[in-house]
Structure formats: C-alpha cells, structure tokens
Amino acid sequence: MNPRTLLFGLVLLSLFSLSWASTTCEVKDCKITITIKIAFAGADDAYIQRAKTEIEDVWNGPNGQSHGDCKCPVSFKVETIKTADCVNNPPAGYHCITVTDFNNNPPRNQTNWTGATFYIGYMFGIASGNGGNSQSGWWSNIMSRPVNPNDPGGEHYKDFAHEGGHMMGLSDSDSNLMNTTSGANAVVTQGLVDKAVEKVCGANACPDRCCCGNGVIDRNKNEQCDPMVGGCPSDEYCCPVCCQCYGRVCFPENGEYAGQENCQASCGPNAKCYYNYQTGCWDCLVQIVVGETIYDPSKVQQIVAEIHAARDAELDAIRNLYENGLLAFPTMKDFLGSERANIIIEGKTSYYALTDRGEMYEVAPGVVEDPTVVITTDIGTLDEIDAGLLSPLAAYKEGRIKIEGIGFFNALKFWFAGMMVDNFAPVDAVPNLEPREAPEQPAEPAVDSEIDEIREPVPPKGGEFPEGEIPETVLIVEMEIASEFYFEGTEVYNG
C-alpha cells in the first residue's frame, strides 16, 4: 500500500473515531473539560434541561473540581440533541437515551412484563476508553423524582447524575453517587472525579508542568522557582512555563532593564515600569498624549469618523479574506465552515469570526473565548491580498497565513486540512480577490493612535474657566506603548 494513502487513512480514522466519541476530553492550558453528548428520543425540552442541569451541577460541585497533584481545574459539560429513534437509527457520537412513561412502559430487562425486572432508568453498558464509546440507555419519565412524594420541593434522587457517571466509564461499585442516589453519601467525591478523568482523559491529563505558577516552589516536581514567589538569584529570573532559573538578557535600548530601580531611573517620572514574565526584564511603559486639545465639536466628529472609517476598511478586508479567500480553498470550506475563529493581525487589532456551515454570521474586533481555530497573518499580507496583488492560497503556501486548530481534535483536523491543501491544491486554484479601493487615511497624527475618550472639559486648578473661554468638548487621544503579561503586585496587565 502507498505510505501516503496509509497515512491519510489513519488520520481519517482518528478523525472519525473522535467525531463519534460520545464522552470527550479536552485539556487546554492545564484546564480539563469533559463533555458528555446525549441524544434523547421521547423526551420534551423540560426533561432534557433537567437532566443536563443536574449532571453539570452535581459533577461540578458548589466550588468547582480539580484533578492531580497540580490541581488542574476540571469542568463537566453536557451537550444535548433530540432524535427520533435510539434503537434503529441512533445518531453517531451521542449516548442515545429512550425515554418512556413509567406507568405504561417502564424500563425493564425484557420485552414481556411477566418476570421482568423494572428500573427507574438504566444504561445498556458502561462507556469505556478515552473516547467514551456511545452507550444507549432506557430512562423513565420519573428519573430524579422527589425522595418524599409529599415534599416535591425537598431532596430529589440524583438519577441523572448517576447515569452520567456511567457515561464517563464509572460503575455501580465506585462508591458514593455511583452506589446510591439519595442521602448524605450521594455526592461526587475527589475519588470519583479522579477516576472519571482517568477513564476519559487518560492517566496524565494533569502533568507536573501544570504546577508551575501555582505560587509554590514544588521541589518534588523539579522546580527551581515559581514566577509568583521567585526563588532565583537576583541576577536571574524564573521561567514562567518551566519554573527554572535563567540569566536575564535585557536591552535598555528597547526599554528593558534588569532591575526595577534602573528601569524607573531611566524611564523618568512620566513612565511606569512593569515586570515582564516572558523576558525576566523590567519594561518601561510610556503613555503620551499626542495631538492638541480640540475645542471644536465638528472637528472631534471628523476625527472620530476618520478613525472609524479606517477600522471599517480593515474589518472589510478581514471579511473579504475569510469569505472569499480562505473559504474558497479546495477542501478548506469543509474544515473552516463552522468555527469560532480568532484572526490575529500582527502589529494591529485582532478580530474574530463566527461561521456556520460555510456562512459568516459575525465578525468584529477583539477575540472570542474558546476559539476552535486561530488564523495569523500580518498587515502587509492582508493589504496585498485586499488590493488583489496576492492570492490567499499563495500567501498560505508561503507561510504568510497560518491556520492552527485549538485543542487536540481541531489541531489534528487542520493539520490534515493543511496537508490536503499543500499536496493537492495548485496555487492558481484560487483567483486573486477583487481589489478594493483603499480608504483615505487621515494625514495627522502619523501614529497608530485611537481615541481613548471624549469627555466634558475640566476647569483648571482655579476651579473656573476664564470668561468667554469655556471649551465645548475636549478630545483626548492616547497612544499606549506596551507588550504582554505584566504584573504589578497582584494585578495583571495585558497590553
């Protein structure tokens, strides 16, 4: 067999097996998320919502959960859909639950009622493996009923949460909630959380590196220091991702200083110094006001309109790149069609795009939480593509556009998509985008500035403006010079 064909087959097999998994695990930045996907046949919306809410509330607990020596945060989520038939046509990738009326058709272990054992609800098996194989179940309409029928507002059985444990690979012999569904022992213990994580995510879901940054120097994890408490000699700094000590390399000409005292002395009184955990240096950050105070409201509106026009043009370029460029790549539309994408323009504003089945329904400045993909390029590449001077596909193949999936499944998916584009899409397969007329840019000020605020004027120290000299509006334009990850005391600054 051709090795390339075998490789593609293995990748496709892994993608399909992950897409079919009904209990999944994602580990990102040492945070663990377990997702149980359930399809319901015969249940109404209220029943489905009760099941989802109970499983999430009970397993997440009142104060959150953690796992491992490094106490990685663990969260449990439930995704639900409706389906017509769990017996003959169960949807792939979901635990499929048939719900029936307990009085007329109770869950039981055989078709006939005579000699059958009746249940409030049960699963046909226990999910196993790190993907959580799709197990079906038969539940009744009285799941999680009140313990005391005369007190509907009192304690309820935790039947949904118990069955959720089976969907994560736990058995009835695993104690507490998995052994009883009411009373003081019907709780999720640390042991149950650990076992669920190990069943679904594997044995090393919370590695030793996750202890770095917890404010403790964990010598048993081979840490020399911790960025929150130090521990290195004065001429070294603590690496924030490995908790090892390294010598500082700071460049004063770039505003970087080995110590806070030298930084402040060199920066001057109008600047402030912050410790940069990425470099181990103290960085000089300066805020300067550019331009003049403007008293004419019409001129204020003009400047605001010019800044907004420039931003709108950049937004149009982002939309043009994504819709008419990236989604036009051969095979790429299938991969980028339904995503939460962060689009990073190096040196400029970041954007996000939300798509559904190949259609973009939202794009705006900023970043979206829990992205599925990050697309990185630079302003020069974006301008060339927008002017029709460069094909998006050519830019991608030259490495000027990078597409990175977030999370194991998405990383594998976009690696495979990129390999398909690299091997099978000729550069001329996608025409250049239609050039658009570049917007007129304001002549001054010649800096990357934005309006910080427009506010009513404040009188001078005397308390009043001179007669006849009261300004109508004051425009403050500020430019921030900053980089990322600065800490001062317990506050975090993200430049």
RODO-2510 file (C-alpha; in nm, 4 decimals, decimal comma):
residues 495
     n   res          X          Y          Z
     1     m     0,0000     0,0000     0,0000
     2     n     0,1162     0,3542    -0,0751
     3     p     0,2530     0,5067     0,2524
     4     r     0,0742     0,8352     0,1844
     5     t    -0,2566     0,6527     0,1362
     6     l    -0,1991     0,4658     0,4620
     7     l    -0,1193     0,7904     0,6437
     8     f    -0,4347     0,9604     0,5132
     9     g    -0,6361     0,6551     0,6128
    10     l    -0,5023     0,6629     0,9682
    11     v    -0,5716     1,0358     1,0001
    12     l    -0,9251     0,9939     0,8683
    13     l    -0,9834     0,7007     1,1022
    14     s    -0,8696     0,9072     1,4017
    15     l    -1,0886     1,1995     1,2967
    16     f    -1,3930     0,9799     1,2526
    17     s    -1,3387     0,7956     1,5802
    18     l    -1,3107     1,1249     1,7680
    19     s    -1,6198     1,2644     1,5988
    20     w    -1,8134     0,9533     1,7064
    21     a    -1,6935     0,9662     2,0668
    22     s    -1,9828     1,0454     2,2971
    23     t    -1,7810     1,1414     2,6047
    24     t    -1,4818     1,3577     2,5182
    25     c    -1,1926     1,5219     2,6988
    26     e    -1,0126     1,8456     2,6165
    27     v    -0,7016     1,9578     2,8045
    28     k    -0,6067     2,3196     2,7363
    29     d    -0,3704     2,5344     2,9425
    30     c    -0,3865     2,2691     3,2164
    31     k    -0,7667     2,3011     3,2318
    32     i    -0,9621     1,9787     3,1788
    33     t    -1,3084     1,9772     3,0211
    34     i    -1,5122     1,6555     2,9989
    35     t    -1,8139     1,6753     2,7672
    36     i    -2,0958     1,4179     2,7685
    37     k    -2,3050     1,4225     2,4500
    38     i    -2,6568     1,2833     2,4895
    39     a    -2,9352     1,2344     2,2331
    40     f    -3,2913     1,1928     2,3665
    41     a    -3,5813     1,0115     2,1996
    42     g    -3,9252     1,0643     2,3563
    43     a    -3,8277     1,3459     2,5950
    44     d    -3,9551     1,7033     2,5985
    45     d    -3,7380     2,0131     2,6421
    46     a    -3,8058     2,0433     3,0160
    47     y    -3,6933     1,6853     3,0812
    48     i    -3,3759     1,7318     2,8741
    49     q    -3,2917     2,0565     3,0552
    50     r    -3,3422     1,8909     3,3955
    51     a    -3,1040     1,6102     3,3003
    52     k    -2,8385     1,8481     3,1686
    53     t    -2,8621     2,0812     3,4697
    54     e    -2,8457     1,8017     3,7274
    55     i    -2,5454     1,6275     3,5705
    56     e    -2,3498     1,9536     3,5399
    57     d    -2,4423     2,0871     3,8863
    58     v    -2,3718     1,7629     4,0742
    59     w    -2,0462     1,6775     3,8971
    60     n    -1,9066     2,0324     3,9014
    61     g    -1,9957     2,0725     4,2681
    62     p    -2,0565     2,4017     4,4502
    63     n    -1,6891     2,5091     4,4424
    64     g    -1,5545     2,3503     4,1241
    65     q    -1,3403     2,0383     4,0843
    66     s    -0,9704     1,9679     4,0314
    67     h    -0,7503     1,6708     3,9476
    68     g    -0,3959     1,5525     4,0111
    69     d    -0,1085     1,6722     4,2276
    70     c    -0,1081     2,0050     4,0408
    71     k    -0,4840     2,0503     4,0942
    72     c    -0,5756     2,1114     3,7302
    73     p    -0,9286     2,2624     3,7143
    74     v    -1,1891     2,0146     3,5880
    75     s    -1,5273     2,1098     3,4428
    76     f    -1,8087     1,8808     3,3290
    77     k    -2,0378     1,9807     3,0398
    78     v    -2,3400     1,8177     2,8780
    79     e    -2,4409     1,8665     2,5135
    80     t    -2,7903     1,7505     2,4151
    81     i    -2,9931     1,6940     2,0988
    82     k    -3,3281     1,5334     2,0144
    83     t    -3,3589     1,2285     1,7901
    84     a    -3,6471     1,0191     1,6610
    85     d    -3,5179     0,6680     1,7288
    86     c    -3,2411     0,5338     1,9524
    87     v    -3,2990     0,1694     1,8605
    88     n    -3,2815     0,1615     1,4819
    89     n    -3,1140     0,4935     1,3981
    90     p    -2,9071     0,6306     1,6883
    91     p    -2,7025     0,9419     1,5958
    92     a    -2,3269     0,8841     1,5829
    93     g    -2,1249     1,0406     1,8596
    94     y    -2,4008     1,0520     2,1213
    95     h    -2,5197     0,8386     2,4081
    96     c    -2,8760     0,7735     2,2904
    97     i    -3,1480     0,7636     2,5595
    98     t    -3,5022     0,6359     2,5031
    99     v    -3,7476     0,7931     2,7497
   100     t    -4,0842     0,6246     2,8244
   101     d    -4,3709     0,6646     3,0699
   102     f    -4,3033     0,4565     3,3811
   103     n    -4,6679     0,3572     3,4337
   104     n    -4,7339     0,2430     3,0770
   105     n    -4,3939     0,1272     2,9505
   106     p    -4,1328     0,1166     3,2284
   107     p    -3,7645     0,0434     3,1585
   108     r    -3,7119    -0,3307     3,2086
   109     n    -3,4730    -0,6084     3,1205
   110     q    -3,7035    -0,7944     2,8797
   111     t    -3,9912    -0,7242     2,6439
   112     n    -4,2562    -0,9058     2,8474
   113     w    -4,3731    -0,7695     3,1820
   114     t    -4,4052    -1,1115     3,3421
   115     g    -4,0871    -1,1959     3,5285
   116     a    -3,9159    -0,8727     3,4182
   117     t    -3,7057    -0,6537     3,6451
   118     f    -3,8234    -0,2923     3,6378
   119     y    -3,5977     0,0140     3,6637
   120     i    -3,6361     0,3882     3,7021
   121     g    -3,3722     0,4075     3,4301
   122     y    -3,0510     0,2373     3,3254
   123     m    -2,7729     0,2281     3,0674
   124     f    -2,7215    -0,0802     2,8480
   125     g    -2,3490    -0,0706     2,9316
   126     i    -2,0686     0,1392     3,0749
   127     a    -1,8734     0,3738     2,8490
   128     s    -1,5094     0,2714     2,8170
   129     g    -1,1924     0,4002     2,6580
   130     n    -1,0520     0,7508     2,6392
   131     g    -1,3133     0,8446     2,3806
   132     g    -1,6144     0,7261     2,5808
   133     n    -1,7892     0,4800     2,3472
   134     s    -2,1536     0,5525     2,2654
   135     q    -2,3720     0,3615     2,5102
   136     s    -2,7516     0,3679     2,4831
   137     g    -2,9957     0,3757     2,7724
   138     w    -3,3612     0,3437     2,8674
   139     w    -3,4899     0,6006     3,1146
   140     s    -3,8361     0,6680     3,2516
   141     n    -4,0201     0,9960     3,2956
   142     i    -3,9793     0,9779     3,6773
   143     m    -3,5985     0,9970     3,6824
   144     s    -3,4712     1,2172     3,9698
   145     r    -3,8135     1,2235     4,1346
   146     p    -3,8630     1,3633     4,4902
   147     v    -3,7370     1,1328     4,7637
   148     n    -4,0519     1,2174     4,9619
   149     p    -4,3507     1,2259     4,7211
   150     n    -4,5310     1,4567     4,9651
   151     d    -4,2454     1,7082     4,9552
   152     p    -4,1789     1,7897     4,5883
   153     g    -3,9595     2,0821     4,6893
   154     g    -3,7328     1,8675     4,9064
   155     e    -3,4471     1,6348     4,8178
   156     h    -3,4596     1,4625     4,4793
   157     y    -3,2875     1,1451     4,3718
   158     k    -2,9751     1,2120     4,1623
   159     d    -3,0579     0,9558     3,8923
   160     f    -2,9399     1,1728     3,6010
   161     a    -2,6031     1,2421     3,7639
   162     h    -2,5610     0,8724     3,8472
   163     e    -2,6215     0,7695     3,4852
   164     g    -2,3849     1,0468     3,3753
   165     g    -2,1166     0,8666     3,5758
   166     h    -2,1788     0,5513     3,3691
   167     m    -2,1314     0,7616     3,0542
   168     m    -1,7840     0,8503     3,1848
   169     g    -1,6887     0,4885     3,2495
   170     l    -1,7799     0,4542     3,6185
   171     s    -1,9610     0,1524     3,7604
   172     d    -2,2054     0,0981     4,0474
   173     s    -1,9200    -0,0314     4,2641
   174     d    -1,7327     0,3015     4,2551
   175     s    -1,8844     0,4281     4,5846
   176     n    -2,0874     0,7343     4,6846
   177     l    -2,3009     0,8729     4,3996
   178     m    -2,2314     0,5642     4,1901
   179     n    -2,3580     0,3427     4,4715
   180     t    -2,6543     0,5453     4,5993
   181     t    -2,8573     0,8307     4,4530
   182     s    -3,0030     0,9863     4,7673
   183     g    -2,8918     1,0840     5,1151
   184     a    -2,5659     1,2184     5,2534
   185     n    -2,3481     0,9718     5,0584
   186     a    -2,4945     1,0607     4,7165
   187     v    -2,2118     1,3029     4,6389
   188     v    -1,9266     1,3338     4,3920
   189     t    -1,6042     1,2747     4,5825
   190     q    -1,2498     1,3560     4,4772
   191     g    -1,2018     0,9876     4,4089
   192     l    -1,4909     0,9839     4,1615
   193     v    -1,3597     1,2961     3,9848
   194     d    -1,0109     1,1435     3,9568
   195     k    -1,1460     0,8144     3,8253
   196     a    -1,3708     0,9885     3,5685
   197     v    -1,0778     1,1986     3,4426
   198     e    -0,8524     0,8934     3,4182
   199     k    -1,1221     0,6946     3,2349
   200     v    -1,1977     0,9656     2,9784
   201     c    -0,8724     1,1655     2,9506
   202     g    -0,6024     0,9141     3,0357
   203     a    -0,3540     0,8828     3,3184
   204     n    -0,1522     1,2016     3,2548
   205     a    -0,4220     1,4637     3,1998
   206     c    -0,2638     1,6910     3,4631
   207     p     0,1162     1,6678     3,4112
   208     d     0,3783     1,8026     3,6510
   209     r     0,4317     2,1159     3,4382
   210     c     0,0852     2,2344     3,5459
   211     c     0,2210     2,3005     3,8966
   212     c     0,4354     2,5837     3,7574
   213     g     0,2783     2,9169     3,8507
   214     n     0,0770     2,7939     4,1491
   215     g     0,2676     3,0161     4,3929
   216     v     0,4634     2,7268     4,5480
   217     i     0,8114     2,6008     4,4575
   218     d     0,7372     2,2306     4,4121
   219     r     1,0763     2,0689     4,4625
   220     n     0,9265     1,7245     4,4096
   221     k     0,8299     1,8404     4,0574
   222     n     1,1889     1,9504     3,9875
   223     e     1,1024     2,3222     4,0139
   224     q     1,3795     2,5683     4,0974
   225     c     1,1435     2,8634     4,1399
   226     d     0,7884     2,9862     4,0826
   227     p     0,7064     3,3106     3,8986
   228     m     0,4625     3,4175     4,1706
   229     v     0,7084     3,3851     4,4604
   230     g     1,0548     3,3954     4,2982
   231     g     1,3311     3,1703     4,4220
   232     c     1,6078     3,2627     4,1747
   233     p     1,9277     3,4603     4,2450
   234     s     1,8944     3,8358     4,1939
   235     d     2,0707     3,8257     3,8564
   236     e     1,8391     3,5550     3,7185
   237     y     1,4664     3,5287     3,6507
   238     c     1,2106     3,2497     3,6802
   239     c     1,0835     3,0991     3,3553
   240     p     0,7010     3,1192     3,3814
   241     v     0,6329     2,7952     3,1942
   242     c     0,9068     2,5670     3,3282
   243     c     0,9858     2,7150     3,6761
   244     q     1,3622     2,7053     3,6102
   245     c     1,6067     2,9912     3,6731
   246     y     1,7737     3,1611     3,3758
   247     g     2,0029     3,4599     3,3364
   248     r     1,8390     3,7826     3,2238
   249     v     1,9162     3,9260     2,8821
   250     c     1,7727     4,2791     2,8820
   251     f     1,8282     4,5544     2,6264
   252     p     1,7986     4,9107     2,7632
   253     e     1,7732     5,0487     2,4093
   254     n     1,4434     4,8585     2,3822
   255     g     1,3163     4,9817     2,7169
   256     e     1,4171     4,6603     2,9009
   257     y     1,6059     4,6722     3,2307
   258     a     1,7360     4,4049     3,4652
   259     g     1,6011     4,5787     3,7756
   260     q     1,3067     4,7994     3,8681
   261     e     1,5303     5,0749     4,0097
   262     n     1,7354     5,1102     3,6909
   263     c     1,4181     5,0975     3,4825
   264     q     1,2462     5,3754     3,6746
   265     a     1,5579     5,5934     3,6777
   266     s     1,5979     5,5626     3,3016
   267     c     1,2278     5,5927     3,2179
   268     g     1,1688     5,9154     3,4047
   269     p     0,8792     6,0344     3,6203
   270     n     0,6131     6,0233     3,3459
   271     a     0,6561     5,6492     3,2805
   272     k     0,5964     5,3353     3,4808
   273     c     0,7935     5,0106     3,4999
   274     y     0,6382     4,6630     3,4925
   275     y     0,7942     4,3203     3,5311
   276     n     0,7692     4,1131     3,2123
   277     y     0,7472     3,7431     3,2943
   278     q     0,8258     3,6446     2,9375
   279     t     1,1699     3,8086     2,9341
   280     g     1,2532     3,8438     3,3035
   281     c     1,3142     4,2162     3,2493
   282     w     1,1546     4,5343     3,3775
   283     d     0,9934     4,7163     3,0846
   284     c     0,9438     5,0894     3,0594
   285     l     0,5864     5,1718     2,9569
   286     v     0,5076     5,5246     2,8478
   287     q     0,1712     5,6873     2,7945
   288     i     0,1904     6,0023     2,5870
   289     v    -0,0829     6,2363     2,4691
   290     v    -0,0494     6,3172     2,1016
   291     g    -0,2141     6,5999     1,9158
   292     e    -0,3670     6,9075     2,0701
   293     t    -0,6718     6,9654     2,2821
   294     i    -0,9583     7,0259     2,0423
   295     y    -1,2459     7,2524     2,1367
   296     d    -1,4445     7,2342     1,8107
   297     p    -1,7106     6,9585     1,8291
   298     s    -1,7288     6,9327     1,4485
   299     k    -1,3544     6,8595     1,4325
   300     v    -1,3959     6,5970     1,7046
   301     q    -1,6650     6,4265     1,4971
   302     q    -1,4428     6,4445     1,1880
   303     i    -1,1521     6,2699     1,3632
   304     v    -1,3826     6,0067     1,5088
   305     a    -1,5318     5,9418     1,1631
   306     e    -1,1824     5,9076     1,0091
   307     i    -1,0738     5,6564     1,2732
   308     h    -1,3971     5,4577     1,2337
   309     a    -1,3597     5,4595     0,8532
   310     a    -1,0096     5,3130     0,8822
   311     r    -1,1361     5,0446     1,1214
   312     d    -1,4313     4,9632     0,8925
   313     a    -1,1951     4,9240     0,5958
   314     e    -0,9798     4,6824     0,7950
   315     l    -1,2917     4,4923     0,9002
   316     d    -1,3995     4,4648     0,5364
   317     a    -1,0541     4,3305     0,4485
   318     i    -1,0865     4,0634     0,7186
   319     r    -1,4317     3,9633     0,5926
   320     n    -1,3047     3,9576     0,2329
   321     l    -1,0067     3,7393     0,3274
   322     y    -1,2149     3,4849     0,5176
   323     e    -1,5266     3,4605     0,2987
   324     n    -1,3763     3,4985    -0,0491
   325     g    -1,0274     3,3712     0,0254
   326     l    -0,9923     3,1038     0,2946
   327     l    -1,3371     2,9512     0,2394
   328     a    -1,2575     2,9268    -0,1328
   329     f    -0,9570     2,6982    -0,0754
   330     p    -1,0152     2,3500    -0,2184
   331     t    -1,1412     2,1269     0,0694
   332     m    -1,0894     2,4066     0,3247
   333     k    -1,4545     2,5170     0,3305
   334     d    -1,5456     2,1838     0,4885
   335     f    -1,2939     2,2489     0,7661
   336     l    -1,3449     2,6232     0,8252
   337     g    -1,7214     2,6185     0,7638
   338     s    -1,8432     2,6106     1,1268
   339     e    -1,5837     2,7669     1,3539
   340     r    -1,5105     3,0195     1,6272
   341     a    -1,2028     3,1804     1,4705
   342     n    -0,9636     3,4345     1,6172
   343     i    -0,7817     3,6256     1,3422
   344     i    -0,4543     3,7755     1,4627
   345     i    -0,3124     4,0595     1,2517
   346     e     0,0418     4,1009     1,3840
   347     g     0,1044     4,4590     1,4859
   348     k    -0,2635     4,5553     1,4527
   349     t    -0,6043     4,4887     1,6059
   350     s    -0,7178     4,1271     1,6443
   351     y    -1,0539     4,0126     1,5064
   352     y    -1,2848     3,7172     1,5480
   353     a    -1,5206     3,5477     1,3019
   354     l    -1,8115     3,3118     1,3713
   355     t    -1,9203     3,0808     1,0887
   356     d    -2,1907     2,8196     1,0413
   357     r    -2,1840     2,5736     0,7503
   358     g    -1,9690     2,7971     0,5353
   359     e    -2,1541     3,1225     0,6146
   360     m    -2,0025     3,4001     0,8266
   361     y    -2,2654     3,5418     1,0608
   362     e    -2,0473     3,7638     1,2829
   363     v    -1,7105     3,9367     1,2513
   364     a    -1,5797     4,2083     1,4824
   365     p    -1,2657     4,3444     1,6521
   366     g    -1,1458     4,1512     1,9572
   367     v    -1,1108     3,7828     2,0342
   368     v    -1,3695     3,5174     2,1111
   369     e    -1,3461     3,2859     2,4113
   370     d    -1,2908     2,9149     2,3479
   371     p    -1,1805     2,9515     1,9834
   372     t    -1,1643     2,6426     1,7641
   373     v    -0,9034     2,7900     1,5268
   374     v    -0,6523     3,0768     1,5207
   375     i    -0,5564     3,2383     1,1895
   376     t    -0,2412     3,4512     1,1935
   377     t    -0,1087     3,6900     0,9287
   378     d     0,0424     4,0400     0,9123
   379     i    -0,0930     4,3740     0,7946
   380     g     0,1300     4,3749     0,4844
   381     t    -0,0067     4,0392     0,3667
   382     l    -0,3642     4,1496     0,4400
   383     d    -0,3172     4,4717     0,2377
   384     e    -0,1624     4,2856    -0,0578
   385     i    -0,4491     4,0352    -0,0660
   386     d    -0,7101     4,3097    -0,0298
   387     a    -0,5528     4,5065    -0,3169
   388     g    -0,5617     4,1976    -0,5402
   389     l    -0,1819     4,1740    -0,5588
   390     l    -0,1553     3,8386    -0,3802
   391     s    -0,3576     3,5173    -0,3886
   392     p    -0,4705     3,3991    -0,0409
   393     l    -0,3656     3,0466    -0,1354
   394     a    -0,0207     3,1659    -0,2398
   395     a     0,0113     3,3556     0,0895
   396     y    -0,0869     3,0395     0,2798
   397     k     0,1637     2,8214     0,0946
   398     e     0,4373     3,0805     0,1538
   399     g     0,3690     3,0684     0,5273
   400     r     0,2326     3,4240     0,5391
   401     i    -0,1051     3,2929     0,6612
   402     k    -0,1039     3,0310     0,9366
   403     i    -0,4091     2,8267     1,0424
   404     e    -0,3858     2,6485     1,3785
   405     g    -0,6589     2,4343     1,5336
   406     i    -0,7118     2,4729     1,9102
   407     g    -0,7470     2,1518     2,1076
   408     f    -0,6387     1,8041     2,0060
   409     f    -0,9227     1,7311     1,7651
   410     n    -0,9090     2,0715     1,5918
   411     a    -0,5277     2,0631     1,5731
   412     l    -0,5449     1,7247     1,4015
   413     k    -0,8278     1,8383     1,1744
   414     f    -0,6473     2,1493     1,0484
   415     w    -0,3159     1,9662     1,0175
   416     f    -0,4911     1,7247     0,7852
   417     a    -0,6660     2,0091     0,6002
   418     g    -0,3339     2,1888     0,5529
   419     m    -0,1707     1,8721     0,4231
   420     m    -0,4510     1,8313     0,1695
   421     v    -0,4118     2,1917     0,0531
   422     d    -0,0309     2,1627     0,0359
   423     n    -0,0393     1,8446    -0,1687
   424     f    -0,3436     1,8797    -0,3904
   425     a    -0,4276     2,2499    -0,4378
   426     p    -0,2282     2,4339    -0,7074
   427     v    -0,1511     2,7966    -0,6287
   428     d    -0,3657     2,9170    -0,9181
   429     a    -0,6659     2,7157    -0,7918
   430     v    -0,7949     3,0293    -0,6171
   431     p    -0,8003     3,3572    -0,8089
   432     n    -0,6857     3,6821    -0,6509
   433     l    -0,9546     3,8645    -0,4610
   434     e    -1,1167     4,1577    -0,6316
   435     p    -0,9115     4,4683    -0,5471
   436     r    -1,0931     4,7290    -0,3419
   437     e    -1,0187     5,0983    -0,3278
   438     a    -0,8069     5,1784    -0,0258
   439     p    -0,9724     5,4204     0,2182
   440     e    -0,8377     5,7688     0,2611
   441     q    -0,6188     5,7846     0,5701
   442     p    -0,6004     6,0916     0,7949
   443     a    -0,2810     6,2898     0,7437
   444     e    -0,2141     6,3583     1,1124
   445     p    -0,1253     6,2325     1,3609
   446     a     0,1098     5,9829     1,1942
   447     v     0,0908     5,7275     1,4765
   448     d    -0,1162     5,4179     1,5437
   449     s    -0,3482     5,6006     1,7826
   450     e    -0,7067     5,5661     1,8847
   451     i    -0,9460     5,7828     2,0795
   452     d    -0,9230     5,6975     2,4463
   453     e    -1,2192     5,9088     2,5486
   454     i    -1,4269     6,2144     2,4670
   455     r    -1,5329     6,3917     2,7813
   456     e    -1,6604     6,7213     2,9082
   457     p    -1,3787     6,9681     2,9895
   458     v    -1,2449     7,0018     3,3424
   459     p    -1,1717     7,3560     3,4690
   460     p    -0,8122     7,4482     3,5634
   461     k    -0,6932     7,4383     3,9227
   462     g    -0,8625     7,7702     3,9972
   463     g    -1,1972     7,5944     3,9665
   464     e    -1,3424     7,8027     3,6798
   465     f    -1,2683     7,8720     3,3138
   466     p    -1,1857     8,2336     3,2197
   467     e    -1,4927     8,4206     3,0993
   468     g    -1,5608     8,3544     2,7320
   469     e    -1,3070     8,0736     2,7083
   470     i    -1,5140     7,7704     2,8113
   471     p    -1,4412     7,4865     2,5654
   472     e    -1,7359     7,2796     2,4440
   473     t    -1,5672     6,9396     2,4161
   474     v    -1,2240     6,8027     2,4945
   475     l    -1,0795     6,5199     2,2851
   476     i    -0,8094     6,3104     2,4475
   477     v    -0,6081     6,0950     2,2072
   478     e    -0,3687     5,8482     2,3691
   479     m    -0,1096     5,6044     2,2376
   480     e    -0,0092     5,3115     2,4579
   481     i     0,3323     5,1503     2,4264
   482     a     0,3066     4,8122     2,5919
   483     s     0,3635     4,4424     2,5486
   484     e     0,2047     4,1396     2,7108
   485     f     0,1983     3,9817     3,0562
   486     y     0,2962     4,2495     3,3050
   487     f     0,2403     4,2014     3,6754
   488     e     0,2408     4,4629     3,9497
   489     g     0,1622     4,3178     4,2878
   490     t    -0,1461     4,1026     4,2402
   491     e    -0,2785     4,2899     3,9377
   492     v    -0,2297     4,1523     3,5880
   493     y    -0,1756     4,3851     3,2937
   494     n    -0,2394     4,2543     2,9422
   495     g    -0,1053     4,5024     2,6948
***
